[in-house]
Amino acid sequence: MRTDNSCCCGPQSPNWQRLQSLAKQTWSLERLFVQDPHRTARFSAQTGALYMDYSKQLIDETVLTSLLSLATGCGLSDRIEALMQGAAVNTSEERAALHTALRLPATATLNVDEQDVVADVHRSLAQVAHISERIRNGTWRGFSGKAMTDVVNIGVGGSDLGPLMATAALDEWANTQVKVHFVSNMDGTQLDNLLKHLNPETTLFIVSSKSFGTVDTLSNAKTALSWLLTTAKLRAGTKRSVLRRHFIGISANHQKMSAWGIHPEHQLQLWEWVGGRFSLWSAIGLAIAIRIGMAGFKALLAGAHSMDAHFSQADFSENLPVLLGLLAVWNSTFLQVNAHTVLPYDGRLSYLPSYLTQLEMESNGKSVTQHGDRIDYNTCPILWGEIGSNAQHAFYQLLHQGTQQVSCDFIACVRRYHGPLKNTALQQQHELSLANCLAQSRVLAFGNAAISDNKVDACVETDKYKHYHGNQPSTTVLIDELTPHSLGALIALYEHKVYVMASIWDINPFDQWGVEMGKQMAESVHQAMQQESSGCFDTSTDQLLQHIRQRS
């Protein structure tokens, strides 16, 4: 889907130029709050269990109106419809990006290129349900006849970060004794440390790779197979038995899965229209289903679908993904805030910053439009993050007193440790965490003015190093309670934020050509390393290779 909205959307459009002019003004959060006592009511929105307060962003009514006009001028409504209906929104690869179809209910209808997408998705989900239940109830047996106790998901990127993030976030929903582990790094460290503690007779491996050609994943899978065969041979097992009983493959390439040795009944379907970083809703989520059960996994899908409906139906002025995306564009492109941090004040969301780092920077780290034109404005900021309480003791010093302006997303859950088994001590810790979340966003916004104390003012006058300048923009997302459903909605919120940003910047968020050349070069370097070739590359690389050979 290629569109040309340069007259209404790009840097030459009136909407864009109006925002450029507004960005040149001096923006003060302290002044904005003094001028408008009702600011928070205006600059907040809610859908389902998610409440978003964006009143601490450097905007006023004029900026918000201009951003909404920019979205309209960029044809965002048409772009959203194109995404949902399976148009070829991945323009460089000329295909759809149908992650939203992965969470459509079975009663929905979506035909793309004469293919019933919903029927295909639910056939795959049925297979996920069947396999996960066999593993959970102990009927899946290894080569020695024992039930599985451990499942190792081998993948990298979206095949790792999504399932890892979700299983960690929802571990309290786990209702099985089967443990789930994740391995991604090609250097073998994770796998080596893990295998020392696992029983090969009761360990199952999920090999997740869309192409089934990712060297990181296949190198780990090869080592896992070797580990299993060493034990199986001692017990009169066979390679065919080990492959059939201890490996599941998830890929869009059935031929390569079969060639590797994955049994056809244990091959789960991916499609070319599913991007890796958008794939946890597919069979890639098998590890999630094993850990929390298929009912929990379906609740995760339902939560995401509820956000899809909100994204496609809500007015832009009340649409959480649209607002979040437009604010990100305002900060990065117009205010030149080129760093963004994600700060969840909940230990269960420990992997969310890493997940969002890939989701945003791999999607929107682009410098060419969908038409192939070089971009002369800032697109995706550098993104990182950490659990809020840990971050306070790591990089909040820079946020509060550094020279860089950084936008922040604070994420917290309102309720925790309640119900029949409530723990008063843990509830108090949760309240302390919430208090820190709100306090930090307040100080980042207002600096020294956050504390009305003459002693503080006097101290700052004499000790300049105690000055907090404030004016760091932030958004706070409060979740009523972390459940599979609300987590699904939260993840989909950020998926759609990415799409909104890409639509304004006129870039393709569904390809990742920037990761390919490094892979190709690694093959050449590896070949030179094995053949002890010299003079193949630049002098730095050649010298480093020579040093490695001398010390190996």
MIVEXTOR-769480 format. One record per residue (C-alpha): residue in three letters; z, y, x. Coordinates in steps of 0.25 Angstrom, whole numbers, plus 2048, in hexadecimal, padded with zeros to 3 digits. Each point is the difference from the previous one (the first is absolute). Example, Ala and Ser with C-alpha at 12.3 -4.5 7.8 and 13.67 -1.06 7.14 Angstrom:
<drendrens>
ALA81F7EE831 SER7FE80E806 
</drendrens>
This chain:
<drendrens>
MET800800800 ARG7FB80C807 THR80280E7FA ASP7FD80E804 ASN80A80A7FB SER7FF80A80C CYS7FE80B7F6 CYS80D7FD7F9 CYS8097F880A GLY7FD80280F PRO80480C80A GLN7F58097FA SER8057FE7F1 PRO80880B7FA ASN80C7F77FD TRP8017FC80F GLN7FE80E805 ARG80B8057F6 LEU80A7F6806 GLN7FC80480E SER80480E7FC LEU80D7FC7F9 ALA8047F880D LYS80080C808 GLN80B8067F8 THR80E7FF806 TRP8077F57F8 SER80F7FF7FF LEU8077F57F8 GLU80D8087FF ARG7F880C7FA LEU7F87F77F6 PHE80D7FA7FB VAL80780D7FE GLN7F48067F9 ASP7FF7F57F6 PRO80D7F97FB HIS7F77F67F8 ARG7F87FC80B THR8057F2801 ALA7FD7FD7F1 ARG7F2805802 PHE7FD7F880D SER8057F27FD ALA7FA7F57F8 GLN8037F27FC THR7FA7F37FB GLY8077F37FD ALA80B7FE80B LEU7FB80A80A TYR80480F800 MET7FA809809 ASP80680E804 TYR7F6808808 SER80680E7FE LYS80480080F GLN7F1801804 LEU7FA80D805 ILE7F98037F3 ASP8018097F4 GLU7F98007F2 THR7F3806806 VAL7FF7F680B LEU8027F47F6 THR7F68067F7 SER7F680280B LEU8027F2805 LEU7FE7FA7F2 SER7F38087FF LEU7FC7FB80D ALA8027F17FB THR7F88037F4 GLY7F5807808 CYS7FF7F4809 GLY7FE7F77F4 LEU80D7F8802 SER8007FB7F1 ASP7F27FA803 ARG8047FA80D ILE80D7FA7FA GLU7F77F97F5 ALA7F67FB80A LEU80C7FA808 MET8057F97F3 GLN7F37FB7FB GLY7FB7FA80D ALA7F680A805 ALA7FC7FF80F VAL80B80A804 ASN8007FA80E THR7F3807804 SER7FE7FC80E GLU8017F17FD GLU7F98027F2 ARG80A7F97F8 ALA80C8027F6 ALA80F801803 LEU8067F87F5 HIS80E7FF804 THR8048057F2 ALA7F97F47FA LEU8097F7807 ARG80B8057F7 LEU7F98007F3 PRO8057F87F5 ALA7F97F37FC THR7FC8077F3 ALA7F880B807 THR7F1800802 LEU7F980580C ASN7F27FB804 VAL7FA80580D ASP7F27FB804 GLU8007F67F5 GLN80D7FA805 ASP80D7FE7F8 VAL80A80680A VAL80C7FE7F7 ALA7FD7F17FE ASP7FE7FF80F VAL80D807803 HIS8087F87F6 ARG7FA7F2805 SER80580480E LEU80E8047FA ALA8017F37F9 GLN7FE7F980E VAL80A809806 ALA80A7FC7F5 HIS7FD7F1802 ILE80180080F SER80D809800 GLU8077F87F6 ARG7FD7F3807 ILE80680680D ARG80C8067F8 ASN8037F37F9 GLY7FF7F780C THR7F47F87FC TRP7F880580B ARG8027F680B GLY7FE80180F PHE7FA7F5809 SER80D7F8801 GLY8028017F1 LYS80B80B800 ALA80080D7F7 MET7FD80D806 THR80C809804 ASP7F880B807 VAL7F38077FE VAL7F980880B ASN7F680B7FC ILE7F680280B GLY7F880D7FE VAL7FE80E806 GLY7FE80D7FA GLY8008007F0 SER8017F0801 ASP80E803806 LEU80680D7FD GLY7FE7FF7F1 PRO8077F37FE LEU80A80380A MET80480D7FA ALA8017FA7F2 THR8087F4803 ALA80A808808 ALA80180A7F5 LEU8027F57F5 ASP8087F6808 GLU80C8017F6 TRP7F67FB7F6 ALA7FE7F4808 ASN8037F37F8 THR7FD7F580A GLN8057FA80C VAL7F3801807 LYS80080A80B VAL7F3809802 HIS7FD80580E PHE7F5809805 VAL7F880080D SER7F580A804 ASN80080480F MET7F67F9809 ASP8097FF80C GLY8077F47FA THR80E806801 GLN8038007F1 LEU7FB7F27FF ASP8077FA80C ASN80D8067FC LEU7FF7FB7F2 LEU7FB7F1803 LYS80D7FE809 HIS8088007F3 LEU7F67F97F6 ASN7FE7F17FD PRO7F17FC801 GLU8027F67F6 THR80580A7F5 THR7F780C804 LEU7F48057F9 PHE7F680A805 ILE7F880A7F8 VAL7F4805808 SER7FC80D7FA SER7F3807805 LYS7F58067F7 SER7F57FC80A PHE8087F4806 GLY7FB80680D THR80B809804 VAL8047FC80E ASP80F8047FE THR8017F77F5 LEU7F87F4805 SER80780080D ASN80E7FF7F9 ALA7FA7F57F7 LYS7FB7F880C THR80E801806 ALA8077FC7F3 LEU7F67F47FF SER8037FB80E TRP80F8017FE LEU7FF7F77F3 LEU7F77F6807 THR8097FE80B THR80B7FB7F6 ALA7F67F97F7 LYS7FB7F780B LEU80D7FC804 ARG8027FC7F1 ALA7F27F97FE GLY7FB80C7F8 THR7F1804801 LYS7FA80D802 ARG7F97FF7F2 SER80D7FE7FA VAL80780B807 LEU7F580A7FC ARG8007FB7F2 ARG80F8007FE HIS80480C809 PHE7F580B7FE ILE7FB8097F5 GLY7F5809802 ILE7FD80E7F9 SER7F2806803 ALA7F38047FB ASN7F97F7809 HIS8027F17FB GLN7F67FB80A LYS80980580C MET80C7FB7F9 SER7FA7F27FF ALA7FB80080E TRP80E803805 GLY8057F47F8 ILE8078067F4 HIS7FF7F67F4 PRO7F78067F5 GLU80B7FE7F6 HIS809809808 GLN7F680B802 LEU80380D7F8 GLN7F580A7FC LEU7FF80E805 TRP7F48097FD GLU7F880A808 TRP80480B7F6 VAL80F7FE804 GLY80480980C GLY80A7FA809 ARG80A80B7FE PHE7FE7FF7F1 SER8017F17FF LEU80F7FC7FE TRP7FD7FF7F1 SER7F67F5803 ALA8037F2806 ILE80480780C GLY80D8027F8 LEU8027F1800 ALA80C802809 ILE8068097F6 ALA7FE7F77F5 ILE8077F4808 ARG80C809803 ILE8038077F2 GLY7F87F67F7 MET7F38037F8 ALA8078077F5 GLY80580A80A PHE7F3801806 LYS7F98037F3 ALA80B80B7FD LEU7FB80680D LEU7F28007FB ALA8048057F3 GLY80780C806 ALA7F4803808 HIS7F77FF7F4 SER80980A7F9 MET7FE80A80B ASP7F17FD7FF ALA8008047F1 HIS80880D803 PHE7F780480B SER7F37FE7F7 GLN8068067F3 ALA80B80B804 ASP7FC80E800 PHE7FF80580F SER80B8097FE GLU80A7F57FD ASN7F97F5808 LEU8097FB80B PRO7F57FB80A VAL7F780C7FD LEU80B809803 LEU8057F980C GLY7F27FF806 LEU7FD80F7FD LEU80D804807 ALA7FC7F880C VAL7F3807801 TRP80680D7FE ASN80A7FD80C SER7F67FA80A THR7F38087FD PHE80580D7FC LEU80E802806 GLN7FC7F980C VAL80C7F77FF ASN7FB7F4808 ALA80C7F6800 HIS8067F97F4 THR80C7F7800 VAL8057F67F6 LEU80F7FF7FE PRO8057F57F7 TYR80F8007FE ASP8017F27FD GLY8007F480A ARG7F87F77F7 LEU7F480A802 SER8017FE810 TYR7F17FC801 LEU7FB80B7F6 PRO7FD80A80B SER7F87F6808 TYR7F87FC7F4 LEU7FD80E7FC THR7FC80480E GLN7F57F6800 LEU7FD8037F1 GLU7FE80F803 MET7FB80180E GLU7F67F4800 SER7FB8057F3 ASN7FF80F802 GLY80080180F LYS7F18047FF SER7F880C806 VAL7F37FE7F9 THR7FD8027F1 GLN7F97F57F7 HIS7F3807803 GLY8027FE80F ASP80380F803 ARG80A80480A ILE80D8057FA ASP80580E805 TYR80E7FF7F9 ASN80C7F8801 THR8017F37F9 CYS80B7F6801 PRO80D804807 ILE8077F780A LEU80A7F87F8 TRP80C7F9804 GLY80E7FD7FA GLU80D7F8800 ILE80C7FD7F7 GLY80680D7FE SER80E7FE806 ASN7FA7FA80C ALA7F680C801 GLN80B80A7FF HIS8057FA80E ALA7F27FF806 PHE7F680B7FC TYR80780A7F6 GLN80380980C LEU7F1803801 LEU7FF8027F1 HIS80C80A7FF GLN7FE80780D GLY7F37FC807 THR7F3809801 GLN7F77F77F7 GLN7FF8017F1 VAL8017F37FA SER7FF7FC7F1 CYS80A7F57FB ASP8007F67F4 PHE80F7FC7FD ILE8007F37F8 ALA80D7FB7FA CYS8057F77F4 VAL80A8067F6 ARG8077F37FC ARG8057F4809 TYR80B7F6801 HIS8038017F1 GLY8017F57F5 PRO8097F57FF LEU8027FD80F LYS80180F804 ASN80780380D THR80780D800 ALA80080280F LEU7F17FE801 GLN7FE8097F4 GLN80880B808 GLN7F77FD80C HIS7F38027F7 GLU80680D7FA LEU80280580F SER7F27FC803 LEU7FB8087F4 ALA80880C804 ASN7FA80080E CYS7F27FF7FA LEU80280C7F7 ALA80880880B GLN7F57FE80A SER7F58057F7 ARG80880C7FD VAL80380480E LEU7F17FD804 ALA7FC80A7F5 PHE80A80B801 GLY8067FF80E ASN80D808803 ALA7FF8067F2 ALA8037F27FA ILE80E802804 SER80680D7FB ASP80B80280A ASN80380D808 LYS8067F880B VAL7F37F8801 ASP7F880D801 ALA80980680A CYS7FF7F4809 VAL7F18007FF GLU80080E805 THR8077FC80D ASP7FA7F2801 LYS7F18017FE TYR7FF7F1802 LYS8077FD7F3 HIS7F68077F8 TYR7F87F87F5 HIS7F38077FD GLY7FD7F87F3 ASN7F38027F9 GLN7FC7F1802 PRO7F87FC7F4 SER8057F37F9 THR7FE7F77F3 THR80B7F77FB VAL7FD7F47F8 LEU80B7F97F9 ILE7FF7F27FA ASP8097FC7F5 GLU8027F3806 LEU7F97F780A THR7F97F57F9 PRO7F37F8802 HIS7FA8097F5 SER80580E806 LEU7FC7FC80E GLY7F27FC7FA ALA7FF80E7FA LEU80580780D ILE7F57F9809 ALA7F58037F6 LEU80580F800 TYR7FD80180E GLU7F37F87FF HIS7FB80A7F6 LYS80580C808 VAL7F77FB80C TYR7F48007F6 VAL80380E7FB MET80180580E ALA7F37F9804 SER7F98057F4 ILE80380F803 TRP7FC7FE80F ASP7F37F87FC ILE8037F5809 ASN8007F17FE PRO80E7FA800 PHE7FC7F17FF ASP7F97FE80D GLN80680080E TRP7F580080B GLY80A807809 VAL8077F3803 GLU7F37F8804 MET7FC80580D GLY80D7FD806 LYS7FF7F17FC GLN7F27FF806 MET80480680D ALA80C7F7801 GLU7F67F47FF SER7F980680C VAL80C803808 HIS8067F27FD GLN7F37FA805 ALA80080880D MET80F7FC802 GLN7FC7F17FE GLN7F4801809 GLU80780880B SER7F480A7FF SER80280E806 GLY7F980D7FE CYS7FD7FE7F2 PHE80780C7FA ASP80680E804 THR80880180D SER80D8007F8 THR7FD7F47F8 ASP7FB7F880C GLN80C804809 LEU8097FC7F5 LEU7F97F27FF GLN8017FF80F HIS80F8027FF ILE8027F67F6 ARG7F87F5808 GLN80880380C ARG80D7FF7F9 SER7FD7F47F7 
</drendrens>
